[in-house]
Amino acid sequence: MANPGRLSGAHAILLATHLCVTGNVSRLPQLQAQFPGYLPFERVLRIILTFLPESTAPQSYTSVLQELLDGPPSQTDDDDIDVSPVDKFSESAAKKRVRTLRLLPLKYHDDEDSQDPTDLLTQFLIHRAYRIDLETALQPLILELLLPFYQRLPTVRTWLISSLLPLLRLNYEYYPSQDETFSLDVLESMDSHTAINVLLSMTGAQKNSMDLVNNLRGLLGPWMYGSNRSKRRRLNKAAEANSISLPQLNTQQQSNNISGWQYVNEWLLARSLVDYESTVNAFLNWDGPEDADLGGFEEGNQKYDHDVSKDLNLRYGQSGLAVIYTTSDTSKSCLEGSIKVLTRVAKLLSLEDQLFTSPNSSVLPSVTFDASQISSSSRVSLLQNALLAASNPLTCPSASSISFLSAILLSIKTLAELGHSVTCRTAANICLHSNQDTQLHELRNIVSSIVRQTKLSHDWRDVREQILWLQHWGSDKTEGNESNSPCHGLFWRISRDVVEAEILKALLEIKEFNLAIDIYINSKTSLSSAQVEEAVKEAIFTTYDNASNGNRTRGGMKQAYDILQAFQPHFPGSVSFKEIRALISATHGLSFYSLTLQHGVPFQPVSIRVHPDPLSLIEKVLDQNSKAYTRVDDLLAIGRNLVAAGFSSHLSDSNNLDLPSTSEEDAVITAERRIMSLAISSALSSNDFGTAYSYILTRLTPPSLLSTSSPLTNPAVRDDISWRAVYNAGRYRDPALSSSSNLQAQITQLSQRMELLSLALILVPSPDPLPEILGAWRRCDEEMNGLRTREAEEEELWDTKGDNLSSVPGGFGPTDSEQDAYETKKQHARRARAHNDRLNAEEAPMGLFEVARGAALALHKNAFPLSGGTAATDQQPKPSSHAHGPSEDSAEERVRKRDVVSNMVTGGLVSGIGWVLGAQPVNR
């Protein structure tokens, strides 16, 4: 050992350097005390910073730093200093070596926290901390270095809490299994937004619901402790200058604390969209910005001032409400989490009295609150970028916003119990921003969703109470004061009568007929009897329209019929129910026929209700079902039911807009005429002239020609239908009979056709069609003359063959006198026929008067040739020969039949064109 007193200042500097390099720094205070001019405090700190290895345990030199800081020791031991390492250098050599030393600056180049230039130890400690982290990455050594000094150095305390503590927890306590550790340089280079994203996004290898809570309390809390540091402010300004952000709603400059925590709120809101469970857990276990774990390094009970604390708590509570509104998850766990978050926020802000979501209560509460602020919100208020706005009345914590959201969540819970899930945002939109029609649409969707649930069994008395509560939230509104309580109820714009009607229709749809009758007929409700009837009617028509088969014993038709059967006894005078019963009967009748509409669409019950002319469906039935015309009574019954159901009996393409309303009886008669006309046309299309002829004689013959009258020929109802069917039948030609050689059959059918044409003359309601009918009748008359001529020629040929006895072997011919008499008789007969032919061969007149006159003359001459002879024979005694008896009886029968036709034609002419001829009615 040597005495350091004989050393120069250069040797002292070299010795101090040697002591640091060898790690023997305990003698530095003594050396500094002996050479205070050459080893000032700053230079000693720089020598330590430069030459003392960073891996040196801080306990070995923190006491030296304290001794250097507090002053020289009371006693010095010069013999303890070993000067041999520098004693061999001359003065000049020592100075030369000192000049080659390159000491590190005391202040770290990126240190903006040490603003006091006289605070040398703070600058040293921060620079030493960076050196240790850079060279060794042993960050716990930094904590050992700072612990003896942080209490006396505020800057060091702040730096320790806001930078070192989050780093230690991140790398060594919370997530030690990370592949890469964070360094001081990396962490300190982050602006607030980046650091918040990084620190809050950290998770362990095994996901833990408490990770986010730990990050908020243990990482972000300490980090935000240093939000006012100069470097942080510089980094934040640079980040804001390089980003595009919306202007703040308030004009006042926010403090760094508030702005940083506001970004935390935004992060939580965004995080809830991807990990709602951890976000909910964070709100349940973290009390907000003041809930920060600073490791016990803070000074006393250091908190924000009252105003800042209140503002931070309000904004944190607002983020909780925003998280509830923004979630799109409708699961039960998510709903329970939302209720817990709301309860937590209300508790933090001392607003528990405004809650209505009691977890253990099964009774739906009566919700009342001041909705003036809530009702002023718009749809924009529910957008994600507006939920955290300070002016948002839905999320800004207040008595009304807490009560409203509580009622919304309770409504969602009630809907979930009914099996219909909606999001909080959807429910709020329904309540606040939907008009009456939209709310009614949503209500119907909810009721329909409940009805469709087959796996869940509901007590529909409870369901009704829940739906009614959803309508007004138990505020017991009456119809007269609905406007006094806006926003009280999910469907507050809808009257209670409408809600009750929808519930009634739902009960009918699920076949709860007895319960519906018990509630809405036997008990007193807000629905009147007429409203109940209308709701039942709508329910029947809904089921009817959705039915795929018209048979009332199956499917939707059966349900519609069951509803009618259950409620019609309670409304015996209901016209609507009578019409519905007739409609169901008509539909049931049509279901027995094959019926396909346009484009191959099969018949469905709703086709009747949407068809402009349901009676025309019977025409399709006749077209698509062979022999359907033979079941005319069934078709008539269907037509009567359609008329009884309220459908028009007139043709859809006719101009009936100006027709006066007719009675149901007259409408039935018109419908029956249409159906009979269609049946006759179908029979003719099937070449069944006999059936068509039978229908006309039995159902369309006027009362004047029958012993009993028919309602189809009631003269009080204008008939523009029947005569057309009769006329078409009169013009019918049987293709099979036209080629037949049976002359008598042709004569018989032609006679029937002439009879039908005569009837058409009687039935036609106006004179316009008369020329056409008369023309058809005359053509038939001419054809009849030809057939009669052929008949006479065949009879004459037959008689000639019979009289030519000479052709019979062994026969005896007549005498000459008998032969002459016979020839003379035949000549007279031929002359008579020729005379008649000349009379009939006169040219037909062309005018309506001449046509009618000629037709009447021809009809009288040809149709009734025996009428004049009958009167003559009545005055002469009848021959006593019995050989002519049968022929006379036949003649009399023919006269009687032809007289009937004569009366028909004469009556038709008198009633149809008699005004042209100046004829008087027959009854005069």
Secondary structure, DSSP 8 states (H G I E B T S, - for coil): ---GGG--HHHHHHHHHHHHHHT-GGGHHHHHHH-TTTS-HHHHHHHHHHHS-TTS-THHHHHHHHHHHH---SS--GGG---HHHHTS-HHHHHHHHHH-----SS-TT--S---TT-HHHHHHHHHHHHHHHHT--HHHHHHHHTTTTTT-HHHHHHIIIIIHHHHIIIIII-TT-SS---HHHHHT--HHHHHHHHHH---SS--TTHHHHIIIIIIHHHHHTTTSHHHHHHHHHHHHTS-----SSSS---HHHHHHHHHHHHHHHHHTT-HHHHHHHHHH---TT----TT-SSSS----HHHHHHHHHHHHHHHHHHHHH----SHHHHHHHHHHHHHHHHHTT-GGG----TT--S--------TTGGG--GGGGSGGGTT-TT-TTTS-SHHHHHHHHHHHHHHHHHHHTT----HHHHHHHHHH--HHHHHHHHHHHHHHHHH-SSS---HHHHHHHHHHHHHTT----GGGGGGSTT-STTTTS-HHHHHHHHHHHHHHTT-HHHHHHHHTSS--S--HHHHHHHHHHHHHHHHHH-S---TTSHHHHHHHHHHHHHGGG-TT-HHHHHHHHHHHHHHHHTTS--B-GGG-B--THHHHH-S-TTHHHHHHHHHSTTGGGGHHHHHHHHHHHHHTT---S-TTS--TTS----HHHHHHHHHHHHHHHHHHHHHHTT-HHHHHHHIIIIIS-GGGSSS--GGG-TTS--SSHHHHHHHHHT---HHHHT---HHHHHHHHHHHHHHHHHHHHH-SSSTTHHHHHHHHHHHHHHHHHHHHHHHHHHHHHHHHHH-GGGSTT-----HHHHHHHHHHHHHHHHHHHHHHHHHTS----SHHHHHHHHHHHIIIII-TTHHHHHHHHHS-----GGGHHHHHHHHHHHHHHHHHHHHHHHHHHHHTHHHHT---TT-
